[in-house]
Amino acid sequence: MALPLLSYNPNCPNTRVEGFEVNGDEQPRIFTSENLLGVTEMNDLIEAAYRQIFFHAFKWDRDATLESQVRNGQITVRDFIRALLLSPTFYNSFYEKNSNYRFVEQVVQRVLGRDVYSEREKIAWSIVVATKGIKGFVDELLNSSEYLENFGYDTVPYQRRRYLASRESGETPFNIKSPRYDGYHRRQLGFPQIVWQNEVRRFVPQEKKVKEGDPTGFLNMARGIGSAKGAPTPRVSAMNISLDSVPYRKK
């Protein structure tokens, strides 16, 4: 028996309040198939969907069948988003590399276009993942009133209310704030690596660099030879010699 969705209260007003700012270059570009699109516009829409879900899709990650279906109108943009979320690429790259809590956070960001409201919402959706699986979790998000009211069947999800008129700078994009791999898996994969430089290098202009064959280049070596000292002869005391180490002929 599946557990009901745990109730949670929205505590982030940015995505719930209608914006009155004038659209400009800082506003997100909306990709939708509500109007009849040409080949170029449909290509941009498909690329936007890949970028929203995968951040970057390699040739191996792309699905030519799904792209053909969405081009011909056989499936909606919402169906295309659902197929990408249930694809092996998303499963291997996001679900297997993270805990359920982090996986929920990443999917909510990509599907609903906002951060999770609170830890309670994260726990609520994690219970859905544990009881209904990834397919049930994705279906509940795509069938939610929040998704249908903001994106519907024909619009690619995007980060909502990233820029506010009262702020000097917008929120960090989701793909930078929530990378694909968790901290544990980033350490396992060896990145990011911090390279510490033991020697402090100074910039020397080209005209001041010592050329090959210049006698000044051997000055430090000559000084090192002149000041070199031989290894001191170790002093051995008879009181420090162990008789067990002295070779002798046994009778």
Phi, psi and omega in degrees: 000124182284140180281145177291157181294128179295133182287146177212152182256130176295126179237018178243102187284348187297321183271356183254345182260133179293139181270146180242009181285156180280136180296139179208196182292335182279349180278148181293144177277131184262126178252120182219153179252023179296322176263163179289119184258150174277186182294317182294316180295322179291324175297318178296321179295317180294318178296322178295323178294315176299317182293326180289322184269311184263345191071316173209131181250120174281173181299325180292331183279343185281152180237105183294328180294314179296319179298320179294321180293319180286332176292320183273000179079014178287331176230157179274170177297324177298319176294324179294318177297319180297318180295323178292322179292332180262009182284157176300329180297313180292324179295313183287327187271335185242311185288314183288339185262004184217165173282171179297325181294314180290324177298318177299316180300318181290321181290319178298319178298319184280328185269312182268351176072027180208167173282160175295143183294319186198176176295330180295320177293322179297318178293320181300312180288331176295325175295323178295319178297319182289328184264322184252353180081180182293320182298315178295323178295314180295319180297320180293324178292315183288336178268359182289154179294329179296317179291315184292326180287328184266327186236331179067212183261348191237002185246137176285131179300151179211166181286113185276146174050044178288324180251131177238146183295335182275359182247149177283327180225154182277178178287154179292138178302151185297323184292339176268321181287325180234083181296168186297317183261145175286170183300322180297314182287332175295322177291324178294323180279349175090017176222151359280146180256131178261118181260116178266132181260117182286323184261130177277118181265137179250147179280126178242123179301155184299322183287344180260358178286144181286126179278161179293135180089354179288130182299336180293340179288341180260005184294313180295325179293320179294321178295323179293325179290321182292327182265005181288140179238144179289162179290131181294146179284123181294137178268125182250126179259145179294338181283342182264356183277129177272132180294338180289338181268352182275121179290141178209159182275125179280146178282000000 
